[in-house]
Amino acid sequence: MVGLPGAYFGEPGRLAALSDIPIWLLVGEADSTWVEAGAATAEALGEVGADVTFDVLSEQAHVLFLNPVELMDWIDGALGR
C-alpha cells in the first residue's frame, strides 16, 4: 500500500488489519500538517507490527512528484517480484 500523502485519522487500533501489508507513506516536507500526521500514522502502524516506511520528500509540498522507477520497484518488492 502506498499513501501519497499518507496519514490515518481514525482509531489507531483499527490499523492492526494492515499489519501484514507492506506500507510506504510519503509526504512533502513543505506540507507540515501531513508531515506530522504521516509520522503519527507511521508510528501507530509500527506499534501494531506493520512493515511501514515513512519518507518525507525534500523540496516538495502536497502534490508529490515521484521517480516512477523507484515507485514501481517498491511495488514489485512489496508484491514479492
Helices and strands as residue ranges (DSSP letters): E 2-3, G 12-18, E 23-28, H 32-47, E 52-57, H 68-78
